[in-house]
Amino acid sequence: MRLRVEFTTEPFDLDEPPAHASVARAVIETAPLDVVEVGPFGNTVEGASDAVLAVLDDVLRRTLAAGATRVSVQLNVVREAGE
């Protein structure tokens, strides 16, 4: 199964990226995923379910430890051809 996760960490800081946003970026950019998109207000990752869920766990734990007060997550199953 493939999964796509979009997530945003808060609070926002428009002047410079907060520590929790930098931590999230570092986690997803080094993860074994097929798709990684980093945006100014959110990030998207896609890959095999085990890899995505492991990265999501790491993102949640590390961003909260780095000062995030809210993490919004949307998780979708990606249907592949023939499913």
All heavy atoms as a GROMACS GRO file, in nm:
protein
  618
    1MET      N    1   0.084  -0.117   0.000
    1MET     CA    2   0.000   0.000   0.000
    1MET      C    3   0.089   0.124   0.000
    1MET      O    4   0.191   0.128   0.068
    1MET     CB    5  -0.090  -0.001   0.124
    1MET     CG    6  -0.174   0.123   0.139
    1MET     SD    7  -0.271   0.135   0.292
    1MET     CE    8  -0.328  -0.029   0.320
    2ARG      N    9   0.047   0.224  -0.075
    2ARG     CA   10   0.116   0.353  -0.078
    2ARG      C   11   0.033   0.456  -0.003
    2ARG      O   12  -0.089   0.454  -0.010
    2ARG     CB   13   0.138   0.400  -0.221
    2ARG     CG   14   0.238   0.316  -0.298
    2ARG     CD   15   0.260   0.369  -0.437
    2ARG     NE   16   0.302   0.508  -0.442
    2ARG     CZ   17   0.425   0.552  -0.416
    2ARG    NH1   18   0.519   0.467  -0.380
    2ARG    NH2   19   0.455   0.679  -0.425
    3LEU      N   20   0.103   0.546   0.065
    3LEU     CA   21   0.037   0.652   0.139
    3LEU      C   22   0.093   0.788   0.099
    3LEU      O   23   0.211   0.799   0.064
    3LEU     CB   24   0.056   0.633   0.289
    3LEU     CG   25   0.002   0.506   0.352
    3LEU    CD1   26   0.041   0.500   0.499
    3LEU    CD2   27  -0.148   0.497   0.335
    4ARG      N   28   0.008   0.888   0.108
    4ARG     CA   29   0.049   1.028   0.092
    4ARG      C   30   0.006   1.101   0.219
    4ARG      O   31  -0.108   1.091   0.262
    4ARG     CB   32  -0.019   1.092  -0.028
    4ARG     CG   33   0.018   1.241  -0.042
    4ARG     CD   34  -0.052   1.308  -0.159
    4ARG     NE   35  -0.013   1.248  -0.284
    4ARG     CZ   36  -0.096   1.194  -0.373
    4ARG    NH1   37  -0.226   1.195  -0.351
    4ARG    NH2   38  -0.052   1.141  -0.484
    5VAL      N   39   0.101   1.174   0.278
    5VAL     CA   40   0.073   1.250   0.398
    5VAL      C   41   0.109   1.396   0.372
    5VAL      O   42   0.218   1.426   0.322
    5VAL     CB   43   0.152   1.198   0.519
    5VAL    CG1   44   0.138   1.291   0.639
    5VAL    CG2   45   0.109   1.059   0.556
    6GLU      N   46   0.015   1.483   0.404
    6GLU     CA   47   0.040   1.627   0.402
    6GLU      C   48   0.033   1.672   0.548
    6GLU      O   49  -0.058   1.633   0.621
    6GLU     CB   50  -0.067   1.698   0.321
    6GLU     CG   51  -0.071   1.653   0.176
    6GLU     CD   52  -0.191   1.709   0.102
    6GLU    OE1   53  -0.216   1.832   0.114
    6GLU    OE2   54  -0.258   1.631   0.034
    7PHE      N   55   0.131   1.753   0.589
    7PHE     CA   56   0.129   1.799   0.728
    7PHE      C   57   0.184   1.941   0.740
    7PHE      O   58   0.262   1.986   0.658
    7PHE     CB   59   0.207   1.704   0.819
    7PHE     CG   60   0.356   1.702   0.795
    7PHE    CD1   61   0.439   1.788   0.867
    7PHE    CD2   62   0.412   1.618   0.703
    7PHE    CE1   63   0.575   1.787   0.845
    7PHE    CE2   64   0.548   1.616   0.680
    7PHE     CZ   65   0.631   1.701   0.752
    8THR      N   66   0.138   2.006   0.843
    8THR     CA   67   0.179   2.142   0.876
    8THR      C   68   0.208   2.148   1.025
    8THR      O   69   0.133   2.094   1.105
    8THR     CB   70   0.068   2.243   0.843
    8THR    OG1   71   0.034   2.231   0.706
    8THR    CG2   72   0.110   2.385   0.873
    9THR      N   73   0.319   2.213   1.060
    9THR     CA   74   0.350   2.234   1.201
    9THR      C   75   0.326   2.381   1.234
    9THR      O   76   0.343   2.469   1.150
    9THR     CB   77   0.496   2.196   1.234
    9THR    OG1   78   0.585   2.277   1.156
    9THR    CG2   79   0.522   2.050   1.205
   10GLU      N   80   0.284   2.405   1.356
   10GLU     CA   81   0.257   2.541   1.401
   10GLU      C   82   0.321   2.562   1.538
   10GLU      O   83   0.348   2.464   1.608
   10GLU     CB   84   0.106   2.563   1.412
   10GLU     CG   85   0.035   2.554   1.278
   10GLU     CD   86  -0.115   2.569   1.291
   10GLU    OE1   87  -0.160   2.654   1.370
   10GLU    OE2   88  -0.187   2.495   1.224
   11PRO      N   89   0.348   2.682   1.581
   11PRO     CA   90   0.303   2.808   1.525
   11PRO      C   91   0.390   2.853   1.408
   11PRO      O   92   0.506   2.813   1.395
   11PRO     CB   93   0.315   2.906   1.642
   11PRO     CG   94   0.426   2.850   1.725
   11PRO     CD   95   0.416   2.700   1.709
   12PHE      N   96   0.332   2.936   1.323
   12PHE     CA   97   0.402   2.992   1.209
   12PHE      C   98   0.487   3.110   1.253
   12PHE      O   99   0.454   3.179   1.349
   12PHE     CB  100   0.304   3.045   1.103
   12PHE     CG  101   0.218   2.938   1.042
   12PHE    CD1  102   0.080   2.945   1.054
   12PHE    CD2  103   0.272   2.833   0.972
   12PHE    CE1  104  -0.001   2.849   0.997
   12PHE    CE2  105   0.192   2.735   0.915
   12PHE     CZ  106   0.056   2.744   0.928
   13ASP      N  107   0.593   3.133   1.180
   13ASP     CA  108   0.674   3.253   1.196
   13ASP      C  109   0.707   3.299   1.055
   13ASP      O  110   0.777   3.230   0.981
   13ASP     CB  111   0.802   3.224   1.274
   13ASP     CG  112   0.886   3.347   1.299
   13ASP    OD1  113   0.869   3.449   1.229
   13ASP    OD2  114   0.971   3.342   1.390
   14LEU      N  115   0.656   3.412   1.015
   14LEU     CA  116   0.675   3.460   0.878
   14LEU      C  117   0.813   3.520   0.855
   14LEU      O  118   0.854   3.537   0.740
   14LEU     CB  119   0.566   3.560   0.842
   14LEU     CG  120   0.423   3.504   0.845
   14LEU    CD1  121   0.322   3.613   0.812
   14LEU    CD2  122   0.408   3.386   0.751
   15ASP      N  123   0.887   3.552   0.960
   15ASP     CA  124   1.019   3.611   0.944
   15ASP      C  125   1.128   3.507   0.917
   15ASP      O  126   1.216   3.530   0.836
   15ASP     CB  127   1.056   3.694   1.067
   15ASP     CG  128   0.966   3.815   1.083
   15ASP    OD1  129   0.923   3.871   0.980
   15ASP    OD2  130   0.938   3.853   1.198
   16GLU      N  131   1.122   3.396   0.988
   16GLU     CA  132   1.218   3.289   0.966
   16GLU      C  133   1.156   3.157   1.010
   16GLU      O  134   1.068   3.155   1.095
   16GLU     CB  135   1.349   3.315   1.039
   16GLU     CG  136   1.338   3.317   1.189
   16GLU     CD  137   1.472   3.347   1.255
   16GLU    OE1  138   1.520   3.459   1.241
   16GLU    OE2  139   1.525   3.255   1.319
   17PRO      N  140   1.202   3.047   0.950
   17PRO     CA  141   1.143   2.917   0.986
   17PRO      C  142   1.169   2.884   1.133
   17PRO      O  143   1.282   2.895   1.180
   17PRO     CB  144   1.215   2.817   0.896
   17PRO     CG  145   1.276   2.898   0.787
   17PRO     CD  146   1.302   3.034   0.845
   18PRO      N  147   1.064   2.846   1.206
   18PRO     CA  148   1.085   2.805   1.345
   18PRO      C  149   1.159   2.671   1.351
   18PRO      O  150   1.165   2.597   1.254
   18PRO     CB  151   0.943   2.793   1.400
   18PRO     CG  152   0.854   2.782   1.281
   18PRO     CD  153   0.924   2.844   1.166
   19ALA      N  154   1.213   2.643   1.467
   19ALA     CA  155   1.292   2.520   1.485
   19ALA      C  156   1.213   2.395   1.445
   19ALA      O  157   1.266   2.305   1.380
   19ALA     CB  158   1.341   2.509   1.629
   20HIS      N  159   1.085   2.389   1.482
   20HIS     CA  160   1.006   2.270   1.451
   20HIS      C  161   0.990   2.250   1.301
   20HIS      O  162   0.988   2.137   1.252
   20HIS     CB  163   0.870   2.271   1.522
   20HIS     CG  164   0.786   2.390   1.494
   20HIS    ND1  165   0.712   2.404   1.380
   20HIS    CD2  166   0.765   2.502   1.567
   20HIS    CE1  167   0.647   2.520   1.383
   20HIS    NE2  168   0.679   2.582   1.497
   21ALA      N  169   0.982   2.358   1.224
   21ALA     CA  170   0.972   2.346   1.078
   21ALA      C  171   1.103   2.296   1.019
   21ALA      O  172   1.102   2.214   0.926
   21ALA     CB  173   0.933   2.480   1.017
   22SER      N  174   1.214   2.344   1.071
   22SER     CA  175   1.345   2.297   1.024
   22SER      C  176   1.367   2.150   1.056
   22SER      O  177   1.422   2.075   0.975
   22SER     CB  178   1.456   2.382   1.086
   22SER     OG  179   1.442   2.517   1.046
   23VAL      N  180   1.322   2.109   1.173
   23VAL     CA  181   1.332   1.967   1.212
   23VAL      C  182   1.249   1.881   1.118
   23VAL      O  183   1.296   1.777   1.069
   23VAL     CB  184   1.288   1.948   1.359
   23VAL    CG1  185   1.263   1.802   1.390
   23VAL    CG2  186   1.392   2.006   1.453
   24ALA      N  187   1.126   1.922   1.090
   24ALA     CA  188   1.040   1.846   0.998
   24ALA      C  189   1.106   1.832   0.863
   24ALA      O  190   1.107   1.723   0.803
   24ALA     CB  191   0.904   1.915   0.984
   25ARG      N  192   1.162   1.940   0.813
   25ARG     CA  193   1.228   1.936   0.682
   25ARG      C  194   1.346   1.838   0.682
   25ARG      O  195   1.362   1.759   0.590
   25ARG     CB  196   1.274   2.076   0.645
   25ARG     CG  197   1.337   2.082   0.508
   25ARG     CD  198   1.376   2.223   0.471
   25ARG     NE  199   1.420   2.225   0.334
   25ARG     CZ  200   1.418   2.330   0.257
   25ARG    NH1  201   1.373   2.445   0.304
   25ARG    NH2  202   1.460   2.324   0.134
   26ALA      N  203   1.427   1.842   0.786
   26ALA     CA  204   1.542   1.753   0.796
   26ALA      C  205   1.498   1.606   0.799
   26ALA      O  206   1.559   1.521   0.734
   26ALA     CB  207   1.625   1.786   0.920
   27VAL      N  208   1.391   1.578   0.872
   27VAL     CA  209   1.343   1.440   0.881
   27VAL      C  210   1.297   1.390   0.745
   27VAL      O  211   1.336   1.282   0.701
   27VAL     CB  212   1.227   1.428   0.984
   27VAL    CG1  213   1.160   1.291   0.975
   27VAL    CG2  214   1.278   1.453   1.124
   28ILE      N  215   1.215   1.467   0.676
   28ILE     CA  216   1.159   1.415   0.551
   28ILE      C  217   1.260   1.415   0.437
   28ILE      O  218   1.252   1.331   0.348
   28ILE     CB  219   1.029   1.488   0.510
   28ILE    CG1  220   1.053   1.635   0.478
   28ILE    CG2  221   0.922   1.470   0.616
   28ILE    CD1  222   0.930   1.707   0.425
   29GLU      N  223   1.356   1.507   0.439
   29GLU     CA  224   1.453   1.511   0.330
   29GLU      C  225   1.554   1.397   0.337
   29GLU      O  226   1.618   1.366   0.237
   29GLU     CB  227   1.524   1.646   0.325
   29GLU     CG  228   1.433   1.756   0.271
   29GLU     CD  229   1.502   1.890   0.256
   29GLU    OE1  230   1.603   1.916   0.326
   29GLU    OE2  231   1.453   1.969   0.173
   30THR      N  232   1.568   1.334   0.453
   30THR     CA  233   1.662   1.222   0.466
   30THR      C  234   1.591   1.088   0.471
   30THR      O  235   1.656   0.985   0.488
   30THR     CB  236   1.749   1.240   0.592
   30THR    OG1  237   1.664   1.245   0.707
   30THR    CG2  238   1.832   1.367   0.584
   31ALA      N  239   1.461   1.087   0.457
   31ALA     CA  240   1.382   0.964   0.468
   31ALA      C  241   1.376   0.889   0.335
   31ALA      O  242   1.386   0.949   0.228
   31ALA     CB  243   1.241   0.998   0.514
   32PRO      N  244   1.356   0.758   0.342
   32PRO     CA  245   1.348   0.676   0.221
   32PRO      C  246   1.208   0.681   0.158
   32PRO      O  247   1.132   0.585   0.162
   32PRO     CB  248   1.380   0.536   0.272
   32PRO     CG  249   1.326   0.535   0.412
   32PRO     CD  250   1.349   0.676   0.463
   33LEU      N  251   1.174   0.796   0.101
   33LEU     CA  252   1.041   0.818   0.044
   33LEU      C  253   1.052   0.843  -0.106
   33LEU      O  254   1.157   0.884  -0.155
   33LEU     CB  255   0.974   0.937   0.113
   33LEU     CG  256   0.954   0.921   0.263
   33LEU    CD1  257   0.918   1.054   0.325
   33LEU    CD2  258   0.847   0.817   0.291
   34ASP      N  259   0.942   0.820  -0.177
   34ASP     CA  260   0.939   0.841  -0.321
   34ASP      C  261   0.914   0.986  -0.359
   34ASP      O  262   0.964   1.034  -0.460
   34ASP     CB  263   0.831   0.754  -0.386
   34ASP     CG  264   0.854   0.606  -0.359
   34ASP    OD1  265   0.970   0.565  -0.343
   34ASP    OD2  266   0.755   0.532  -0.353
   35VAL      N  267   0.833   1.055  -0.280
   35VAL     CA  268   0.798   1.195  -0.307
   35VAL      C  269   0.816   1.276  -0.179
   35VAL      O  270   0.768   1.236  -0.074
   35VAL     CB  271   0.652   1.208  -0.355
   35VAL    CG1  272   0.613   1.354  -0.372
   35VAL    CG2  273   0.628   1.130  -0.483
   36VAL      N  274   0.887   1.387  -0.190
   36VAL     CA  275   0.903   1.480  -0.079
   36VAL      C  276   0.887   1.620  -0.136
   36VAL      O  277   0.962   1.661  -0.224
   36VAL     CB  278   1.042   1.467  -0.011
   36VAL    CG1  279   1.062   1.577   0.092
   36VAL    CG2  280   1.059   1.331   0.052
   37GLU      N  281   0.786   1.692  -0.086
   37GLU     CA  282   0.764   1.829  -0.128
   37GLU      C  283   0.761   1.916  -0.003
   37GLU      O  284   0.679   1.895   0.086
   37GLU     CB  285   0.632   1.842  -0.203
   37GLU     CG  286   0.627   1.763  -0.332
   37GLU     CD  287   0.491   1.765  -0.399
   37GLU    OE1  288   0.399   1.835  -0.351
   37GLU    OE2  289   0.476   1.693  -0.499
   38VAL      N  290   0.852   2.012   0.001
   38VAL     CA  291   0.860   2.104   0.115
   38VAL      C  292   0.803   2.238   0.071
   38VAL      O  293   0.845   2.293  -0.030
   38VAL     CB  294   1.006   2.120   0.161
   38VAL    CG1  295   1.016   2.222   0.273
   38VAL    CG2  296   1.063   1.986   0.204
   39GLY      N  297   0.706   2.287   0.146
   39GLY     CA  298   0.645   2.415   0.114
   39GLY      C  299   0.656   2.511   0.229
   39GLY      O  300   0.695   2.474   0.340
   40PRO      N  301   0.620   2.637   0.206
   40PRO     CA  302   0.632   2.737   0.311
   40PRO      C  303   0.536   2.716   0.427
   40PRO      O  304   0.564   2.756   0.540
   40PRO     CB  305   0.603   2.869   0.239
   40PRO     CG  306   0.523   2.830   0.120
   40PRO     CD  307   0.568   2.692   0.081
   41PHE      N  308   0.422   2.653   0.402
   41PHE     CA  309   0.324   2.632   0.509
   41PHE      C  310   0.286   2.487   0.528
   41PHE      O  311   0.198   2.456   0.608
   41PHE     CB  312   0.199   2.716   0.484
   41PHE     CG  313   0.228   2.862   0.483
   41PHE    CD1  314   0.227   2.933   0.366
   41PHE    CD2  315   0.258   2.928   0.601
   41PHE    CE1  316   0.255   3.069   0.365
   41PHE    CE2  317   0.287   3.064   0.602
   41PHE     CZ  318   0.286   3.134   0.484
   42GLY      N  319   0.348   2.397   0.455
   42GLY     CA  320   0.316   2.256   0.469
   42GLY      C  321   0.408   2.170   0.386
   42GLY      O  322   0.482   2.221   0.301
   43ASN      N  323   0.406   2.042   0.413
   43ASN     CA  324   0.492   1.947   0.346
   43ASN      C  325   0.410   1.826   0.303
   43ASN      O  326   0.309   1.793   0.366
   43ASN     CB  327   0.603   1.901   0.441
   43ASN     CG  328   0.680   2.017   0.497
   43ASN    OD1  329   0.752   2.084   0.427
   43ASN    ND2  330   0.663   2.044   0.626
   44THR      N  331   0.456   1.760   0.196
   44THR     CA  332   0.389   1.640   0.147
   44THR      C  333   0.495   1.533   0.127
   44THR      O  334   0.603   1.560   0.072
   44THR     CB  335   0.318   1.668   0.013
   44THR    OG1  336   0.223   1.773   0.032
   44THR    CG2  337   0.246   1.544  -0.038
   45VAL      N  338   0.462   1.411   0.171
   45VAL     CA  339   0.549   1.296   0.147
   45VAL      C  340   0.465   1.182   0.095
   45VAL      O  341   0.345   1.172   0.124
   45VAL     CB  342   0.625   1.253   0.275
   45VAL    CG1  343   0.715   1.364   0.324
   45VAL    CG2  344   0.531   1.209   0.385
   46GLU      N  345   0.529   1.095   0.017
   46GLU     CA  346   0.458   0.980  -0.038
   46GLU      C  347   0.555   0.864  -0.051
   46GLU      O  348   0.673   0.883  -0.082
   46GLU     CB  349   0.401   1.015  -0.175
   46GLU     CG  350   0.316   0.906  -0.237
   46GLU     CD  351   0.255   0.949  -0.369
   46GLU    OE1  352   0.205   1.062  -0.379
   46GLU    OE2  353   0.259   0.866  -0.463
   47GLY      N  354   0.503   0.744  -0.026
   47GLY     CA  355   0.586   0.626  -0.040
   47GLY      C  356   0.514   0.503   0.014
   47GLY      O  357   0.393   0.505   0.040
   48ALA      N  358   0.590   0.398   0.033
   48ALA     CA  359   0.537   0.273   0.089
   48ALA      C  360   0.484   0.301   0.230
   48ALA      O  361   0.540   0.383   0.304
   48ALA     CB  362   0.645   0.167   0.092
   49SER      N  363   0.377   0.234   0.265
   49SER     CA  364   0.309   0.263   0.393
   49SER      C  365   0.402   0.253   0.513
   49SER      O  366   0.399   0.339   0.601
   49SER     CB  367   0.187   0.174   0.411
   49SER     OG  368   0.224   0.038   0.413
   50ASP      N  369   0.485   0.149   0.521
   50ASP     CA  370   0.574   0.135   0.636
   50ASP      C  371   0.670   0.252   0.648
   50ASP      O  372   0.693   0.305   0.757
   50ASP     CB  373   0.653   0.004   0.630
   50ASP     CG  374   0.567  -0.118   0.659
   50ASP    OD1  375   0.457  -0.102   0.717
   50ASP    OD2  376   0.609  -0.230   0.623
   51ALA      N  377   0.725   0.296   0.535
   51ALA     CA  378   0.819   0.408   0.536
   51ALA      C  379   0.748   0.538   0.574
   51ALA      O  380   0.798   0.615   0.657
   51ALA     CB  381   0.886   0.423   0.400
   52VAL      N  382   0.631   0.562   0.518
   52VAL     CA  383   0.557   0.685   0.546
   52VAL      C  384   0.516   0.690   0.693
   52VAL      O  385   0.530   0.794   0.759
   52VAL     CB  386   0.436   0.700   0.453
   52VAL    CG1  387   0.346   0.814   0.498
   52VAL    CG2  388   0.481   0.721   0.309
   53LEU      N  389   0.464   0.581   0.745
   53LEU     CA  390   0.421   0.579   0.885
   53LEU      C  391   0.539   0.597   0.981
   53LEU      O  392   0.527   0.665   1.083
   53LEU     CB  393   0.344   0.452   0.916
   53LEU     CG  394   0.208   0.440   0.844
   53LEU    CD1  395   0.147   0.303   0.866
   53LEU    CD2  396   0.114   0.551   0.886
   54ALA      N  397   0.653   0.539   0.948
   54ALA     CA  398   0.772   0.556   1.032
   54ALA      C  399   0.818   0.702   1.030
   54ALA      O  400   0.853   0.758   1.135
   54ALA     CB  401   0.885   0.464   0.984
   55VAL      N  402   0.816   0.764   0.913
   55VAL     CA  403   0.856   0.904   0.903
   55VAL      C  404   0.756   0.993   0.976
   55VAL      O  405   0.796   1.086   1.046
   55VAL     CB  406   0.870   0.946   0.755
   55VAL    CG1  407   0.878   1.096   0.739
   55VAL    CG2  408   0.990   0.878   0.693
   56LEU      N  409   0.629   0.964   0.963
   56LEU     CA  410   0.527   1.044   1.032
   56LEU      C  411   0.547   1.036   1.184
   56LEU      O  412   0.541   1.138   1.252
   56LEU     CB  413   0.387   0.997   0.994
   56LEU     CG  414   0.272   1.074   1.056
   56LEU    CD1  415   0.280   1.223   1.023
   56LEU    CD2  416   0.139   1.016   1.010
   57ASP      N  417   0.575   0.920   1.236
   57ASP     CA  418   0.602   0.904   1.379
   57ASP      C  419   0.722   0.989   1.419
   57ASP      O  420   0.717   1.063   1.519
   57ASP     CB  421   0.627   0.757   1.412
   57ASP     CG  422   0.660   0.736   1.558
   57ASP    OD1  423   0.571   0.755   1.643
   57ASP    OD2  424   0.777   0.700   1.587
   58ASP      N  425   0.828   0.984   1.341
   58ASP     CA  426   0.948   1.061   1.369
   58ASP      C  427   0.921   1.211   1.362
   58ASP      O  428   0.963   1.288   1.448
   58ASP     CB  429   1.059   1.022   1.270
   58ASP     CG  430   1.198   1.061   1.316
   58ASP    OD1  431   1.219   1.085   1.437
   58ASP    OD2  432   1.287   1.068   1.229
   59VAL      N  433   0.848   1.254   1.259
   59VAL     CA  434   0.813   1.396   1.245
   59VAL      C  435   0.733   1.443   1.366
   59VAL      O  436   0.762   1.548   1.423
   59VAL     CB  437   0.734   1.421   1.114
   59VAL    CG1  438   0.662   1.556   1.118
   59VAL    CG2  439   0.826   1.413   0.994
   60LEU      N  440   0.632   1.367   1.404
   60LEU     CA  441   0.549   1.408   1.518
   60LEU      C  442   0.630   1.421   1.646
   60LEU      O  443   0.624   1.522   1.716
   60LEU     CB  444   0.433   1.310   1.537
   60LEU     CG  445   0.327   1.309   1.428
   60LEU    CD1  446   0.230   1.194   1.449
   60LEU    CD2  447   0.254   1.442   1.421
   61ARG      N  448   0.707   1.321   1.676
   61ARG     CA  449   0.786   1.322   1.800
   61ARG      C  450   0.888   1.434   1.801
   61ARG      O  451   0.903   1.506   1.900
   61ARG     CB  452   0.855   1.188   1.820
   61ARG     CG  453   0.758   1.075   1.851
   61ARG     CD  454   0.831   0.940   1.859
   61ARG     NE  455   0.738   0.830   1.865
   61ARG     CZ  456   0.677   0.790   1.976
   61ARG    NH1  457   0.700   0.852   2.090
   61ARG    NH2  458   0.593   0.688   1.973
   62ARG      N  459   0.959   1.450   1.690
   62ARG     CA  460   1.069   1.547   1.687
   62ARG      C  461   1.020   1.692   1.676
   62ARG      O  462   1.080   1.781   1.734
   62ARG     CB  463   1.167   1.512   1.576
   62ARG     CG  464   1.239   1.379   1.610
   62ARG     CD  465   1.338   1.335   1.509
   62ARG     NE  466   1.441   1.437   1.489
   62ARG     CZ  467   1.529   1.434   1.390
   62ARG    NH1  468   1.527   1.335   1.302
   62ARG    NH2  469   1.619   1.529   1.378
   63THR      N  470   0.912   1.716   1.601
   63THR     CA  471   0.863   1.854   1.591
   63THR      C  472   0.800   1.900   1.721
   63THR      O  473   0.816   2.015   1.760
   63THR     CB  474   0.765   1.872   1.473
   63THR    OG1  475   0.654   1.784   1.487
   63THR    CG2  476   0.834   1.850   1.340
   64LEU      N  477   0.729   1.811   1.789
   64LEU     CA  478   0.674   1.847   1.919
   64LEU      C  479   0.786   1.878   2.019
   64LEU      O  480   0.778   1.976   2.094
   64LEU     CB  481   0.582   1.738   1.972
   64LEU     CG  482   0.452   1.719   1.892
   64LEU    CD1  483   0.380   1.592   1.937
   64LEU    CD2  484   0.362   1.841   1.905
   65ALA      N  485   0.891   1.799   2.015
   65ALA     CA  486   1.006   1.824   2.104
   65ALA      C  487   1.076   1.955   2.069
   65ALA      O  488   1.136   2.018   2.156
   65ALA     CB  489   1.104   1.707   2.095
   66ALA      N  490   1.064   1.997   1.943
   66ALA     CA  491   1.130   2.121   1.898
   66ALA      C  492   1.040   2.244   1.912
   66ALA      O  493   1.075   2.352   1.865
   66ALA     CB  494   1.175   2.105   1.753
   67GLY      N  495   0.924   2.227   1.974
   67GLY     CA  496   0.841   2.343   2.003
   67GLY      C  497   0.711   2.357   1.927
   67GLY      O  498   0.639   2.454   1.946
   68ALA      N  499   0.678   2.263   1.839
   68ALA     CA  500   0.549   2.271   1.771
   68ALA      C  501   0.437   2.257   1.875
   68ALA      O  502   0.446   2.176   1.967
   68ALA     CB  503   0.535   2.161   1.666
   69THR      N  504   0.334   2.339   1.859
   69THR     CA  505   0.220   2.331   1.949
   69THR      C  506   0.100   2.268   1.880
   69THR      O  507   0.000   2.238   1.945
   69THR     CB  508   0.180   2.471   1.999
   69THR    OG1  509   0.152   2.555   1.886
   69THR    CG2  510   0.292   2.532   2.082
   70ARG      N  511   0.112   2.248   1.749
   70ARG     CA  512   0.006   2.184   1.673
   70ARG      C  513   0.066   2.126   1.546
   70ARG      O  514   0.149   2.189   1.482
   70ARG     CB  515  -0.101   2.287   1.637
   70ARG     CG  516  -0.213   2.230   1.553
   70ARG     CD  517  -0.316   2.338   1.524
   70ARG     NE  518  -0.419   2.286   1.438
   70ARG     CZ  519  -0.544   2.327   1.440
   70ARG    NH1  520  -0.582   2.421   1.525
   70ARG    NH2  521  -0.631   2.277   1.359
   71VAL      N  522   0.023   2.005   1.512
   71VAL     CA  523   0.062   1.942   1.386
   71VAL      C  524  -0.066   1.893   1.321
   71VAL      O  525  -0.137   1.810   1.376
   71VAL     CB  526   0.160   1.825   1.407
   71VAL    CG1  527   0.200   1.766   1.273
   71VAL    CG2  528   0.283   1.869   1.486
   72SER      N  529  -0.096   1.948   1.205
   72SER     CA  530  -0.215   1.908   1.129
   72SER      C  531  -0.171   1.807   1.024
   72SER      O  532  -0.076   1.832   0.950
   72SER     CB  533  -0.280   2.028   1.061
   72SER     OG  534  -0.318   2.124   1.157
   73VAL      N  535  -0.242   1.693   1.019
   73VAL     CA  536  -0.202   1.584   0.930
   73VAL      C  537  -0.321   1.539   0.847
   73VAL      O  538  -0.432   1.523   0.899
   73VAL     CB  539  -0.151   1.462   1.012
   73VAL    CG1  540  -0.118   1.345   0.922
   73VAL    CG2  541  -0.031   1.501   1.096
   74GLN      N  542  -0.295   1.519   0.719
   74GLN     CA  543  -0.394   1.456   0.630
   74GLN      C  544  -0.325   1.337   0.565
   74GLN      O  545  -0.220   1.352   0.502
   74GLN     CB  546  -0.442   1.552   0.524
   74GLN     CG  547  -0.544   1.488   0.431
   74GLN     CD  548  -0.600   1.588   0.331
   74GLN    OE1  549  -0.625   1.702   0.363
   74GLN    NE2  550  -0.618   1.542   0.209
   75LEU      N  551  -0.383   1.219   0.582
   75LEU     CA  552  -0.324   1.096   0.529
   75LEU      C  553  -0.421   1.037   0.428
   75LEU      O  554  -0.541   1.024   0.456
   75LEU     CB  555  -0.300   0.998   0.644
   75LEU     CG  556  -0.232   0.868   0.604
   75LEU    CD1  557  -0.135   0.829   0.713
   75LEU    CD2  558  -0.332   0.759   0.580
   76ASN      N  559  -0.367   1.000   0.312
   76ASN     CA  560  -0.449   0.940   0.204
   76ASN      C  561  -0.383   0.814   0.152
   76ASN      O  562  -0.260   0.808   0.140
   76ASN     CB  563  -0.464   1.036   0.087
   76ASN     CG  564  -0.544   1.157   0.122
   76ASN    OD1  565  -0.662   1.149   0.148
   76ASN    ND2  566  -0.478   1.272   0.126
   77VAL      N  567  -0.465   0.715   0.122
   77VAL     CA  568  -0.417   0.596   0.051
   77VAL      C  569  -0.409   0.633  -0.096
   77VAL      O  570  -0.502   0.690  -0.152
   77VAL     CB  571  -0.513   0.477   0.073
   77VAL    CG1  572  -0.473   0.358  -0.014
   77VAL    CG2  573  -0.519   0.439   0.219
   78VAL      N  574  -0.296   0.600  -0.157
   78VAL     CA  575  -0.275   0.628  -0.298
   78VAL      C  576  -0.309   0.500  -0.376
   78VAL      O  577  -0.246   0.397  -0.357
   78VAL     CB  578  -0.130   0.670  -0.326
   78VAL    CG1  579  -0.107   0.692  -0.476
   78VAL    CG2  580  -0.095   0.794  -0.247
   79ARG      N  581  -0.410   0.510  -0.458
   79ARG     CA  582  -0.450   0.394  -0.540
   79ARG      C  583  -0.356   0.384  -0.660
   79ARG      O  584  -0.331   0.482  -0.729
   79ARG     CB  585  -0.593   0.411  -0.590
   79ARG     CG  586  -0.694   0.421  -0.480
   79ARG     CD  587  -0.719   0.286  -0.420
   79ARG     NE  588  -0.818   0.300  -0.313
   79ARG     CZ  589  -0.829   0.215  -0.214
   79ARG    NH1  590  -0.747   0.114  -0.205
   79ARG    NH2  591  -0.920   0.233  -0.123
   80GLU      N  592  -0.306   0.266  -0.681
   80GLU     CA  593  -0.217   0.242  -0.794
   80GLU      C  594  -0.299   0.184  -0.909
   80GLU      O  595  -0.410   0.135  -0.888
   80GLU     CB  596  -0.104   0.150  -0.753
   80GLU     CG  597  -0.019   0.214  -0.641
   80GLU     CD  598   0.108   0.141  -0.614
   80GLU    OE1  599   0.187   0.124  -0.710
   80GLU    OE2  600   0.129   0.098  -0.500
   81ALA      N  601  -0.244   0.189  -1.027
   81ALA     CA  602  -0.313   0.138  -1.146
   81ALA      C  603  -0.357  -0.007  -1.122
   81ALA      O  604  -0.281  -0.088  -1.071
   81ALA     CB  605  -0.222   0.145  -1.267
   82GLY      N  606  -0.483  -0.034  -1.153
   82GLY     CA  607  -0.536  -0.169  -1.138
   82GLY      C  608  -0.600  -0.196  -1.002
   82GLY      O  609  -0.655  -0.303  -0.979
   83GLU      N  610  -0.595  -0.100  -0.912
   83GLU     CA  611  -0.657  -0.121  -0.780
   83GLU      C  612  -0.798  -0.068  -0.779
   83GLU      O  613  -0.832   0.028  -0.838
   83GLU     CB  614  -0.576  -0.050  -0.672
   83GLU     CG  615  -0.444  -0.115  -0.645
   83GLU     CD  616  -0.374  -0.052  -0.526
   83GLU    OE1  617  -0.382   0.070  -0.506
   83GLU    OE2  618  -0.310  -0.129  -0.453
   0.00000   0.00000   0.00000
